[in-house]
Amino acid sequence: MLSKSSVEQDTSSVNRISATKPIINMFSKLAIISSLAVLAVATPTPGGGSSAPPASQCNTAPVQCCNSVQKAGAPGVATLLGLLGIVLQDVNIPIGVTCSPIDVVGVGSGASCNNQAVCCENNSFNGIVAIGCSPVNLSL
C-alpha cells in the first residue's frame, strides 16, 4: 500500500520532469539550428560567374554575402525555415543562409565576399536566412 507521502513525492518528480521539457525542447532546437548553419557553411554553391548582374542593380539593398544559397526545398534549408516558422509556397525559391550585408560604398570599388554575393528580396531574418536571393557581381 502506498502512503500519502510517497504519492506526493512521485507527483513532485513528475512535475519537475514536466517543467524541464520546454528547456530541453529549446536546447534541441538551438542544437539543430547550429548544426544546420554548419552544414550550410560546408555546402558548396554553384557558380556566381560573370553572368550575374552588377551589385548596383540590387533594388532591395543591401547586397548580402551569404555562406550558401540553396533552394527552399533543400533538406537542411527546409528544416531551418521550419524551425524559424517561415512558410514558403515555392520550394524552388533561392534562400541565402548565414548572410551579412556588404557595405554599399564598397560595391564596385574593392568590396569582397568570399562566399556568395547576392541580392535578396527579404533580408529581415537577422542574417540567419535571406529569401529570394539572386547572385550579383561585385566587380561591376
N, C-alpha and C positions, 0 to 999 in steps of 0.2 A: 504494500500500500504506500502511495506517495504522500509525503507530508506537504503541508501548505508551503513551507519554506523552500522545499526542493522544486516545487512547481514554479514559485516566484523566481528562483534562480534560473530555471530553464527558460522562462519567459524573458527574463532580463538578458540572457545570452542571445536570444533570437532578436531582440530589439537592437542590441549592439551590432549584430551582423547586418540587419536591415539598414541601419544607419550608415554603414560603410559602403554599401552598394553604389550610391551616387559618386562617391570619391573614387572607387575602383573604376567605374564606368568612365569618369572624366580622365583618369590617367590612361586608360585603354585608348580613348580617342586621341589623346595627345601623342601617345606612342605610335599610333597608326599614321597620324599626320606627319610626324617627324620621319617615319620610315618612308612615306611616300615622297617627301621632299628630297630625301637622299636618293631614292630611286629616280626621281625626275632629273636630278643633277647628273646622275650617271648614265642617263639615256641619251644616246646620240640623236641629233636632229638633222634633218636633211638640209642641204644647200645653203641658201642665203646668198646665191651668186649674184652676178651683175644684173639679172633681170628684175630685181627688186626696185621699186620706185625710190626716189630720194626721200630722205627723212623730212625734208621741208614740206612735203605734200601730206604730212600727217595732220589731219584736222582735229584729232582728239588728243592733242598734246597732253602730257609729254611723251616723247618716244620712250619705250621701255627696253631694258636689257634683261632678257629672261634666260634662265638656265636651260629651259627647254620649251618647245612649243609642240603640242600634240593635239590630236582630235579629242573632243569631249568624251567620246566613247571608248578611248583607250583605257584599259583596266585600271591603272593607277590613278589616272586623271578622273575617271568616273567616280571612283571611291572617294577621292579628295573632294570633288564637287558635292557629293552626297553628304559627307561629314560637315561641310560648310553650309549645307542647306540650300545649295544653288541647284535649281531645276532648269534644264535646258531642253527644248523640244528637238533640237537637231544635234545628233551625236557627231556630226562632221564639223562643228564649229571649232576653229583652232583656239586652243587655250594655252596661254603663257603661264608657266609655273615658276615660282620664285623669281619675281621681277623687281627691278629697281628703275626709277626714272633716270633718263640721261639728260643732262643739262642742255637746254635748247641753245644756249650761247655757244656750246662746243660743237653742235652739229655742223658738219661740213668743214670744220677747222680743227681737226685733230681729236674729235670725240671718239671714244672707243668703247667697244663692247666685246668681250672675249667669248660670248656665247651667241645669243640670237637677238639682234636689234629688231624690234617690232613696233608697229603702230596698232594699238588695241582700241576697240570700241568702248570697253568698260574696264576702267582701272581702279574701281572702288573697293577692292578687297585687300588693301594694305600690302600689296606685293605678293601675297600668297598665290593668288591666281589673277590673271587678266583675261577677259573674254573677247573673242572676235579679233584675234591678232593676225596681222599681215607683216611679212618681212619688209624691212626698209634698208636702204643703202646709206650708211653714214658718210661716205666719202663724196657724195654728190651734192 
